[in-house]
Amino acid sequence: MKRIPGIIVSAVIAGFALQAMPAHAQYANEFSPAKLLHQGKTNVDIAGSGTVIVQVQVNPDGTHKAIKVIKSTNPGDNDAAMDIAQNSSYRPAHRGTTPVPAFYDFTLKFNGKSVASSGGSSGASGSVSPEAAKIARMISAKQYAQAKSSAQAALLSSPGDDSLREMLGIAAYDSGDVTTAAAAFSKVETVGKQFVPIASASLAAAAVQQASQNPAQALAYAQKAVALDANTNARFALGVAQLANKQNAEALTTLKGVHDAAMHDPQMSTTAKVNIDAQLVAAYIANNDTQGAQTVAAELKQLDPNSTAAARVIGNSLLQSATTAMNAKDYPTALKDFELAAAQGDPDVSVTAYASAALLTGRSDKPDFKKMQGYADKALAIKPNDALANFAEGVSLTGLWATTSRDDATKKKAVDALTKADQEAKAAGNESLALQIESFMKTNLNVTPGGASGGAQ
């Protein structure tokens, strides 16, 4: 049989989607600022009318210390204001039910020789700016979107304000935006002690999300997450990032440690354990340890008999091997690896493997279009609307039409399959595949998607 001119074959290998084990879900421990419980008195003479703001450090145990005057319109009132602030009592700030250190900015307004009114605001950690204190109150009120945008705007004029960055990180994380949260916390030189859990969780989650697209950034985030809090979640993110950066030996060591800790943790969810095992299987494969990969894959299957996570990892490894062999023109090895990948049992991998095997079959000098159609049919049986599978089906039908039957019915089936493939590719945003399909249709069938003729042959 003569090979059809213009056949364009592309083995589209679906990369393994890195998944984070469920981290601290939505951060439930809302920040509650320090509050004034009782205003103290003073025996210090009040000079006269004016406003004084005193910064008070409120400790987790309720003890406090009036630190300094932040602002004053009448310096003669400063001593009285400091005395009142020191003689007052405060409720500590809390992160959830845990008391945490914070500053309370105590505002006292004097009218003549008496205190006219008082009030204050609480900073979140350390010495905070007034803008950060405002944003902390928004977070406390669960106004996360407003807090995030306000923090971003304030940072434009105060880029060196780490307390603003902390507030941005908290607001972003509480709203589910771990990318912005991680970027914010990564620029904070010293994260406040009470914000370490949320900062580490943000960085770890973003590291896993970005591992495949930006391995270097993922590794930097994961390393900082571990430096802040070397919990299981942070170390999992580090293992994922190391694997993405091809630090295979280091990734295996890290993920083994995560695995051992997780399997002995009764509070660790099955989903988390499955995700850990899936990454550990990938690490064993990356280190060419087939036995280790199979052992962990068996454990994963026991954890969740319905999971195809291990099959996906092993299948994707075989897809990569097949692509390498195909590029080296070792077609028998490539076809064998595609078949092995399909046999692993993960639906997405199987569809890609069968479709790729079909297209590879069409690359030979004497292609067997019936065999090619057989592979394409297997892919379509799993996922009828897959673009690559429909492309393979259309190519095989075109081959059968061109080399044997030349009947209109076969040609129509080919056009229909290719038109569907084109539509599915565009719907998935795969413009490259759509262009290949359209080029194939015009070259080999003289039609455009939908069946319109491209002119006389």
Secondary structure, DSSP 8 states (H G I E B T S, - for coil): ----TT-----------------S-S----EE--EEEE-----S---SSEEEEEEEEE-TTS-EEEEEEEEES-GGGHHHHHHHHHHSEEE-EEETTEEE-EEEEEEEEEETTEEEEEEEEE-SSSS--HHHHHHHHHHHTT-HHHHHHHHHHHHHH-TT-HHHHHHHHHHHHHTT-HHHHHHHHHT-SS--GGGHHHHHHHHHHHHHHHTTT-HHHHHHHHHHHHHH---HHHHHHHHHHHHHTT-HHHHHHHHHHHHHHHHT-TTS-HHHHHHHHHHHHHHHHHTT-HHHHHHHHHHHHHH-TT--HHHHHHHHHHHHHHHHHHHTT-HHHHHHHHHHHHHT--HHHHHHHHHHHHHHHTTSSS--HHHHHHHHHHHHHH-TT-HHHHHHHHHHHHHHIIIII--HHHHHHHHHHHHHHHHHHHHTT-HHHHHHHHHHHHHHTSB-TTS-B-S--
